[in-house]
Amino acid sequence: MPFPSSSQAFARSKCGYPDVTRNYLADKRWKTRFRTAFNGDGYGVHPSSTSFTMHEEIHTQAGKIVRDLHELGQRYAPRGETWSYGWTGVAGTKVCKPGYHRYGAAIDFTKFNWGPGQFVDLAVHGKDERLHLRRRYLAAIAICRKYFGTVLHCHNDPDGSHWNHIHADRGRQAVALDWDYGTDVTVIQWAARDLAGFKGMSIDGDWGPQSLEGLRLLRAKFRADGVDPTASPVLGRRWLDLIARHGMADKAAGTYTADS
């Protein structure tokens, strides 16, 4: 059964659609943990494995994110290391309120963890002063966008409530990139700034001359002249994979290319 339109999803708060309850994503080794508090440095506290209820499709799609993050850790961890995925921090999934959460068709991620010192905290690292942590957060955003059409985060936060987590929902499918959507524009803007060195790039989700210049810069760095991320979902995912690899490995744009 397809998920409803945005106008339907936000029209009422009655819950619906079949769901599953699980304490893991993709593999029973990769547990989910509920963020219960923040420590003195602003990092989330996730004390133990927690079960969450969500639509079965969301469990499947979120599991694909975790599998990709595991593969990134295996192949593109910084300094040539090999990271094995550990667990996922989650703030919520199915909640009986207007929006996609009431269908269990949304998930709020708070942390992706490969091991001690090998993580991205989604309350802190998106605007961290340290470039390698912002890049890692960007890698997580790119992987989320591969499987969810709507991804809200610290730089794509229309109501001011997403500064401390990544919200992903299936109200929009994982289609080709589209410059009319802030979700997609912020990925390009962020990559242009933190991977390609486009100083002064505004990450505001609005497509304009500066964003177009950033896209052209990335296309040249990625050697992706013939790879249009707006042409098809497949080509969009190729760009997202390139961005994720650079971000995870803490490498400047051009280290990996569309033909590699």
Rosetta blueprint (number, residue, H / E / L):
1 M L
2 P L
3 F L
4 P L
5 S L
6 S H
7 S H
8 Q H
9 A H
10 F L
11 A L
12 R L
13 S L
14 K L
15 C L
16 G L
17 Y L
18 P L
19 D L
20 V E
21 T E
22 R E
23 N L
24 Y E
25 L L
26 A L
27 D L
28 K L
29 R L
30 W L
31 K E
32 T E
33 R E
34 F E
35 R L
36 T L
37 A E
38 F E
39 N L
40 G L
41 D L
42 G L
43 Y L
44 G E
45 V E
46 H L
47 P L
48 S L
49 S E
50 T L
51 S L
52 F E
53 T E
54 M E
55 H L
56 E H
57 E H
58 I H
59 H H
60 T H
61 Q H
62 A H
63 G H
64 K H
65 I H
66 V H
67 R H
68 D H
69 L H
70 H H
71 E H
72 L H
73 G H
74 Q H
75 R H
76 Y H
77 A L
78 P H
79 R H
80 G H
81 E L
82 T L
83 W L
84 S L
85 Y L
86 G L
87 W E
88 T E
89 G E
90 V E
91 A E
92 G E
93 T L
94 K L
95 V L
96 C L
97 K L
98 P L
99 G L
100 Y H
101 H H
102 R H
103 Y H
104 G L
105 A L
106 A E
107 I E
108 D E
109 F E
110 T E
111 K E
112 F E
113 N E
114 W E
115 G E
116 P L
117 G L
118 Q E
119 F E
120 V E
121 D E
122 L L
123 A L
124 V L
125 H H
126 G H
127 K H
128 D L
129 E L
130 R L
131 L H
132 H H
133 L H
134 R H
135 R H
136 R H
137 Y H
138 L H
139 A H
140 A H
141 I H
142 A H
143 I H
144 C H
145 R H
146 K H
147 Y H
148 F L
149 G L
150 T E
151 V E
152 L E
153 H E
154 C L
155 H L
156 N E
157 D L
158 P L
159 D L
160 G L
161 S L
162 H L
163 W L
164 N L
165 H L
166 I E
167 H E
168 A E
169 D E
170 R L
171 G L
172 R L
173 Q L
174 A L
175 V L
176 A L
177 L L
178 D L
179 W L
180 D L
181 Y L
182 G H
183 T H
184 D H
185 V H
186 T H
187 V H
188 I H
189 Q H
190 W H
191 A H
192 A H
193 R H
194 D H
195 L L
196 A L
197 G L
198 F L
199 K L
200 G L
201 M L
202 S L
203 I L
204 D L
205 G L
206 D L
207 W L
208 G L
209 P H
210 Q H
211 S H
212 L H
213 E H
214 G H
215 L H
216 R H
217 L H
218 L H
219 R H
220 A H
221 K H
222 F H
223 R L
224 A L
225 D L
226 G L
227 V L
228 D L
229 P L
230 T L
231 A L
232 S L
233 P H
234 V H
235 L H
236 G H
237 R H
238 R H
239 W H
240 L H
241 D H
242 L H
243 I H
244 A H
245 R H
246 H H
247 G H
248 M H
249 A H
250 D L
251 K L
252 A L
253 A L
254 G L
255 T L
256 Y L
257 T L
258 A L
259 D L
260 S L
